[in-house]
Amino acid sequence: FLLGTAVLARDTWIHVTVVYDAALRQQQMYVNGRMDAISTSPIDPYRGVTLGSVATVGRYPNTTSGFFFFDG
């Protein structure tokens, strides 16, 4: 789980990149070319074939309904 700290403006193009460093077993997230978050514990690589594996981009918590998702 990797959660960034950047505050994102609505109706604005934003470039988000997540990089996985296999040697360090670490994720790094960049927002508009600047590092925004880095994992603090070892993370196994996402293989995309394990039952139940999930990669979600653009989800944020909502106290009313659980989560909101990026719509656009």
BAZASE-625968 format. One record per atom (N, C-alpha, C): x negated, y negated, z negated. Coordinates in steps of 0.001 Angstrom, whole numbers, padded with zeros to 6 digits, always signed. Example, Ala and Ser with C-alpha at 12.3 -4.5 7.8 and 13.67 -1.06 7.14 Angstrom:
! BAZASE-625968
-013190+005690-007800-012300+004500-007800-013200+003300-007800-012850+002250-007080-013670+001060-007140-012900-000030-007870
END
This chain:
! BAZASE-625968
-000849+001174+000000+000000+000000+000000-000888-001229+000000-000711-002109+000969-001522-003316+001089-000601-004508+001204-000712-005432+000282+000154-006598+000234-000702-007851+000330-000435-008663+001346-001192-009894+001542-000674-011032+000682-001409-012140+000701-001045-013305-000107-000650-014514+000735-000839-014443+002049-000542-015585+002915+000948-015911+002899+001249-017186+002871+002634-017648+002992+002882-017907+004474+003868-017227+005033+004118-017300+006468+005310-018198+006749+005134-019094+007703+006202-020020+008078+007173-019344+009040+008439-019697+008926+009452-019187+009859+009292-019868+011212+009737-019185+012251+009742-019725+013616+008357-020150+014093+007338-019435+013661+005958-019726+014042+005275-018418+014415+004571-018411+015548+003826-017219+015931+002675-017004+014959+002537-015774+014509+001475-015408+013564+000855-014103+014053-000456-014044+014036-001152-012824+014443-001603-012083+013189-001119-010854+013031-001481-010032+011878-002180-008778+012385-003320-008461+011802-004087-007276+012160-004441-006515+010895-004279-005201+010935-004721-004351+009822-005780-003423+010390-006927-003392+009720-008066-002586+010150-008326-001521+009097-008598-000309+009552-008954+000766+008630-010425+001110+008826-011217+001019+007770-012634+001366+007793-012761+002783+007250-012976+003749+008147-013020+005158+007756-014206+005462+006839-015331+004788+007042-016511+005040+006213-016263+004607+004764-015586+003470+004585-015297+002964+003241-013938+003423+002718-013117+004045+003615-011734+004430+003278-010981+003222+002720-011008+002166+003491-010487+000880+003030-009691+000199+004138-008592-000459+003753-007803-001258+004692-008135-002730+004496-008134-003457+005600-008349-004902+005569-007257-005544+006417-006617-006582+005888-005562-007261+006629-005992-008691+006929-005815-009074+008203-006162-010418+008660-004893-011121+009137-004744-012381+008777-003645-013210+009246-004260-014391+009987-003941-014494+011272-004520-015534+012140-006044-015563+012055-006648-014372+012022-008100-014256+012060-008811-014392+010722-008077-014664+009660-008696-014815+008336-008294-013645+007450-009265-013077+006714-008945-011963+005838-007961-012418+004764-006871-011658+004630-005833-012001+003663-005752-010994+002529-006109-009743+002795-006038-008718+001760-007005-007598+002092-007448-006916+001042-008331-005773+001195-007954-004753+000129-007891-003493+000504-007500-002467-000464-008578-002325-001534-008141-002010-002737-009074-001918-003864-009360-000489-004286-008646+000469-003724-008911+001873-004028-008995+002649-002717-009673+003801-002709-009822+004580-001477-008461+004982-000901-008331+004880+000420-007086+005207+001115-007395+006251+002181-006608+007311+002194-006763+008325+003229-006278+007773+004561-006860+008213+005657-006445+007705+006966-005011+008105+007290-004288+007221+007978-002936+007518+008451-003057+008363+009702-002504+009535+009672-002620+010448+010808-001375+010462+011683-000277+009952+011185+000935+009861+011978+001650+011171+012224+001204+012237+011585+001839+013524+011814+002367+014156+010525+002006+013633+009388+002440+014193+008121+003901+013842+007863+004694+014820+007520+006101+014579+007211+006204+013582+006071+006952+012519+006279+007128+011514+005242+006150+010358+005321+005188+010396+006246+004238+009294+006395+004962+008082+006959+004673+006918+006414+005349+005706+006849+004330+004593+007013+004413+003878+008110+003632+002660+008306+004639+001555+008588+004770+000613+007675+005769-000438+007802+005089-001795+007854+005462-002602+008813+004959-003963+008946+006155-004897+008892+006065-005936+008087+007125-006930+008050+008234-006634+007070+007933-005944+005983+008938-005644+004967+008598-006415+003703+009614-006980+003073+009372-007677+001815+010529-007420+000853+010247-007429-000462+011270-007055-001438+012382-008087-001570+013553-007586-001894+014728-008418-002143+015433-007831-003365+015669-008616-004385+016274-008103-005613+017721-007666-005418+018392-008158-004393+019798-007818-004166+019972-006483-003459+019253-006296-002345+019498-005100-001534+018280-004203-001373+017216-004450-002074+016034-003607-001959+014938-004233-001129+015136-004300+000221+014109-004853+001090+014735-005598+002261+014031-006600+002755+014336-007246+004012+013288-006800+005018+013639-006786+006285+012698-006435+007331+012615-007559+008339+011455-007711+008961+011258-008721+009998+012270-008494+011108+012928-009533+011539+013930-009438+012591+013611-010484+013657+012811-010120+014606+012476-011080+015644+011328-010606+016405
END
